[in-house]
Amino acid sequence: MAGDTVRNRRKALGNGAVAAAGLLIVMFAVYASHQPTALTLFGVGNLLNNTIVLALAATGLTFAILCGEFDLSGPGVIAIANVVVATTSAGSLGAAGSFGLVLLIGLVVGGLNGILVAYLGLQSLAVTLGSLIACQGVALLILPAPGGQVVDSIAYGITGNIMSVPVPALLLALTIVFWLLLRQSRMGLAIYAVGTDQAAAGLSGLNIRTTKLFAFVLAGLFYAIAGFVFSAEIGSGDPRISDSFLLFMFAAVAIGGTSLFGGRGGVLGTLAGAGILTVLQKMLFALGVADFYTNIFNGIIMILAILFGQASAYLARRPERRGT
């Protein structure tokens, strides 16, 4: 029964992802109709470069939320990753060394969050808020003021093209492939099951602690990768530059149809949600709408997405209620 419930919820998640993708297509069509360069290779590459960091960071957050937990540490990990790349990539570590160090940081922060939440039973909201503050403090210790330099091989390698294909497009494709494989795996099913009903998941023989630890570690790694890509885009380090990320990360997850209560949603919807937030800003700019209206539209879209998600969840639960 628990497996059937998870499968029903997973079928329902497609509604949110499809709706987000449809909205993204409509918004991009409006944007392209007012911006002739939108459909050129340069325009598409620029849009993907603007989207990729938020998409990767929100993907990490999605793993934690699907498991029924919150993770606020993302911007902190991104900040540390950014200043580490800016202070080490041009030195002895080089591009590969700085990337490895960034991944290690994400692994450590995600692992600590997972241990404190899954094994010590602490509230994820409090734990990850503490991690966020601590990470931001460490970032300031490493680089007290904006500066540093990102080596050219990272900056041009991430923001450029490979065989005329923008590198951010390849990163998005790899993220999608990883998600599709994970979703079909035992651990992917466990993440949905734990987020749907933790007690039932435990009775079904799933290891709740290991599943939550895995979700937090994945989140930390994706935050770290987002920070590495972000460093390539801005070309330097700034310990404060990721402070505004948290709101947009949650917005991308919610707009993409992932339930903030866990167990329903997915990365595909989150990627569409990140795209919507990016295209929205470009669309409003192309239409000549003042900047301060952007947040109003962001909020309206987020509220509508949550309402749609609640309606989808209600429809998904109706077969379960009839079965009982």
Residue pairs with C-beta under 8 A, 6 or more apart in sequence:
2 193
2 197
2 200
2 201
2 203
2 204
3 189
3 193
3 204
5 196
5 197
5 200
5 320
6 189
6 192
6 193
6 196
6 263
8 316
8 319
8 320
9 192
9 196
9 263
9 264
9 316
10 183
10 192
10 264
10 266
11 316
12 264
12 312
12 313
12 315
12 316
13 257
13 258
13 264
13 265
13 266
13 269
15 257
15 308
15 312
16 256
16 257
16 258
16 264
16 265
16 269
16 305
16 308
16 309
16 312
17 256
17 257
17 265
17 266
17 268
17 269
17 272
19 257
19 305
19 308
20 255
20 256
20 257
20 269
20 272
20 273
20 276
20 305
21 268
21 269
21 272
23 272
23 276
23 301
24 272
24 275
24 276
24 279
27 276
27 279
27 280
27 283
28 38
28 275
28 279
28 283
30 283
30 287
31 38
31 279
31 282
31 283
31 286
32 38
32 39
34 283
34 286
34 287
35 43
35 282
35 286
37 43
38 44
38 47
38 282
41 161
41 164
41 166
44 166
44 169
45 161
45 166
45 168
45 169
47 278
47 279
47 282
48 166
48 168
48 169
48 172
49 159
49 166
49 168
49 233
50 278
50 282
51 168
51 274
51 275
51 278
52 168
52 171
52 172
52 229
53 78
53 226
53 229
53 230
53 233
54 226
54 245
54 248
54 249
54 252
54 274
54 277
54 278
55 172
55 175
55 252
55 270
55 271
55 274
55 275
56 171
56 175
56 222
56 223
56 225
56 226
56 229
57 74
57 75
57 78
57 222
57 223
57 226
57 245
57 249
58 248
58 249
58 252
58 253
58 256
58 270
58 271
58 273
58 274
59 175
59 179
59 222
59 267
59 270
59 271
60 71
60 74
60 218
60 219
60 220
60 221
60 222
60 223
60 226
61 71
61 74
61 219
61 249
61 250
61 253
61 270
62 253
62 256
62 258
62 265
62 266
62 267
62 270
63 191
63 215
63 216
63 218
63 219
63 222
64 70
64 71
64 124
64 215
64 216
64 219
65 71
65 195
65 253
65 258
65 259
65 260
65 262
65 265
66 191
66 192
66 195
66 215
66 258
66 262
66 263
66 264
66 265
66 266
67 191
67 194
67 195
67 211
67 212
67 215
67 262
68 194
68 195
68 198
68 261
68 262
68 263
69 117
69 124
69 212
69 215
69 216
69 262
70 124
70 125
70 128
71 113
71 124
71 128
71 216
71 219
72 125
72 128
72 129
72 131
72 132
72 246
73 109
73 110
73 113
73 128
73 131
73 132
73 135
73 219
73 220
73 223
74 132
74 219
74 223
74 226
74 245
74 246
74 249
75 132
75 136
75 242
75 243
75 244
75 245
75 246
75 249
76 109
76 131
76 132
76 133
76 134
76 135
76 136
76 139
76 242
77 105
77 106
77 109
77 110
77 135
77 220
77 223
77 224
77 227
78 223
78 224
78 226
78 227
78 230
78 242
78 245
79 135
79 136
79 139
79 227
79 239
79 240
79 241
79 242
79 243
80 105
80 109
80 135
80 138
80 139
80 142
80 227
81 102
81 105
81 106
81 223
81 224
81 226
81 227
81 228
81 230
81 231
82 139
82 227
82 230
82 231
82 234
82 237
82 238
82 239
82 241
82 242
83 139
83 142
83 143
83 148
83 237
83 238
83 239
84 98
84 101
84 102
84 105
84 142
85 98
85 99
85 102
85 150
85 154
85 227
85 228
85 231
85 232
85 237
86 143
86 147
86 148
86 149
86 150
86 231
86 236
86 237
87 142
87 143
87 148
87 237
88 97
88 98
88 101
89 95
89 97
89 98
89 149
89 150
89 151
89 154
89 231
90 148
90 149
90 150
90 151
93 101
94 151
95 151
95 153
95 154
95 157
98 151
98 154
98 228
99 154
99 228
102 224
102 225
102 227
102 228
103 221
103 224
103 225
105 224
106 220
106 221
106 222
106 223
106 224
106 225
106 227
107 217
107 220
107 221
107 224
108 220
109 131
109 135
109 220
109 223
110 216
110 217
110 218
110 219
110 220
110 221
110 223
111 213
111 216
111 217
111 220
112 131
113 124
113 127
113 128
113 131
113 216
113 219
113 220
114 212
114 213
114 214
114 215
114 216
114 217
115 213
116 122
116 127
117 123
117 124
117 127
117 212
117 216
118 208
118 209
118 210
118 211
118 212
118 213
118 216
119 209
119 213
132 246
136 239
136 243
139 239
140 239
142 239
143 237
143 238
143 239
144 239
146 236
146 237
146 238
146 239
146 240
146 241
147 236
147 237
148 236
148 237
149 235
149 236
150 231
150 232
150 234
150 235
150 236
150 237
154 228
154 231
154 232
155 232
155 233
155 235
157 167
157 232
158 167
158 168
158 228
158 229
158 232
158 233
159 167
159 168
159 232
159 233
160 166
160 167
161 167
162 170
168 229
171 229
172 271
175 267
175 271
176 267
176 268
176 271
179 266
179 267
179 268
182 188
183 266
187 211
187 214
190 201
190 206
190 207
190 211
191 211
191 214
191 215
192 263
192 264
193 200
193 201
193 204
193 206
193 263
194 201
194 206
194 208
194 211
194 212
194 262
194 263
195 261
195 262
195 263
195 264
196 262
196 263
196 264
197 263
198 208
201 208
201 211
202 208
227 242
230 241
230 242
231 237
234 241
248 277
250 260
251 273
251 277
251 298
251 302
252 270
252 273
252 274
252 276
252 277
253 260
253 265
253 270
253 273
254 260
254 273
254 302
254 305
254 306
254 309
255 269
255 272
255 273
255 276
255 277
255 301
255 302
255 305
256 265
256 266
256 268
256 269
256 270
256 271
256 272
256 273
256 274
256 305
257 264
257 265
257 266
257 269
257 273
257 305
257 308
257 309
257 312
258 264
258 265
258 266
258 269
258 270
258 309
259 265
259 309
259 313
260 306
264 309
264 313
264 316
265 309
273 305
276 301
277 298
280 294
280 297
280 298
280 301
281 294
284 291
284 293
284 294
284 297
285 291
